[in-house]
Structure formats: structure tokens, C-alpha cells
């Protein structure tokens, strides 16, 4: 599953502008996926996340350049590098300090 949510944080109040959820059926077996299922999941993961982000932007009626910061949840640094590239969005505008690999690299 993938979820994107957009908040407006300027002014006195925070406002939720949009939320998009995407459920990818057939992967609930997790580590018990077949090799073919795992390859397909790996091949489609980035494009699915990018799609969710773009749908969320469209729903909020804003463009990616309006986004000041992406706060990722529980995904690794290489994945966010690929998402950044696929979106043409600066990696510096993705908060990565909460990712374990980022912390290990800095040590």
C-alpha cells in the first residue's frame, strides 16, 4: 500500500489538502512471494509511489514545485533517490534523517 497526504502549514492553522491511498493486491504474502511476484513488485513500486504522489497533487490542485518538503515513512534511502529522480524533485527536499541507512552513512 502507498499513501500520500498533503498539508498546508502556513498561517495559523494546518490544513489537510488531500489524501490518496493505493492498495496493491496480491503482495500480502510478503517474504513468501514467488521470484516472479517479487520482480514485478520491485519493477512497479517506484512508479506506483510516483502515481500516488501525482494523484495527491492533482486532488489538492497544486503542482510539485509548491511542495516544500516530503516526509517519507519507513522506506530506504535508495528508494527515495529513485522516487526523487522519477519526480524530478530535489532529494534535498525529502526529509531522510529518519531513515536508518542515512544515519548509518553519517556515522
N, C-alpha and C positions, 0 to 999 in steps of 0.2 A: 504494500500500500504506500501511496505517497500523498502528502497533504501540503498545500501551500496556503498561507494566510497573509494578508496584507493589512498592516495597521498604519494609520496616520497618527504621528506622535507629536505634531506641532500644536501649539496653543495650549489651552488649559486642560483639555480632555483628550484621551486617546480614543480613537475611533476605528473599529474593525471595518475595513472596506470590502473585503471579500475572502472567501474560503473555498478551496476546491480540493476534493478528495478523489483519488484514483485507486481503485482496487483491482489488482492483477490476479485474476483467478488462476488456480492450478499450481501455485507455488507454496501451498500450505505445508507441503512435506519437508520444507526446509533443507536440512543436510541430507535428506533421503531422496532428493531429486535425482533423476537419471542424468547421465552426462549430457544428453541432448537437451533436456529441460533446463539444465544449468547453463549451457551455452546460449540458449535462446534468451534466458533471463538476463545474463550478462550483456548480451548484444542489445537488448531493448531497454535496459534500466535507465541509462542516461537520457535517451530520447523520451522516455515516459516522464521523468522528472522535469525535463525542459518543457514538455507539453503541459504539465500541471501548472508550472510557473507562468507560462504564457496565457493559459486559460484564466488564471487568477488575475493577472494584469488586465486582461480584456474585461473581465467581470467588474473590476474596480474602475474601469475606464481611465487607466493610466498606462504609461509606457515604462519600459525597463529603466530608462535614464532617470525616471522620477524616484527610483529606489535608492535609498542612501546606504542600506546595509541589509545583507541577507544573514539570517541567524539559522544555520543548519543544525539539524539534530541527528546525532548518532550515526554519522557516515564518515568514511575515512577521507583523508586528505587527497589521495589520487582521484577519487570520485569527484570531489568538489573542484579539482583542477579541470577535469573533463567537462563538468557542467558549466564552469566559468567560460571555457573555450567555446562550448556549443552555444551559449547565450551571447557571446561576445561581451561579457560582463567582467569588469576588473576583479581579479582574485583578491585584491586588497580590500574590496568592499564586501567580502564574505568573512564573517567572524569565525575564525578557525582555532582560536585558543582553547576551545572546549574539546577539541579532538585530541585523543591520547597521542597519536603519532606526531602531531605538531609539537606537543610538549616534549616528547622524547627526542625530537630533532634538535630542539633548543638546549637540551641538557649537555 
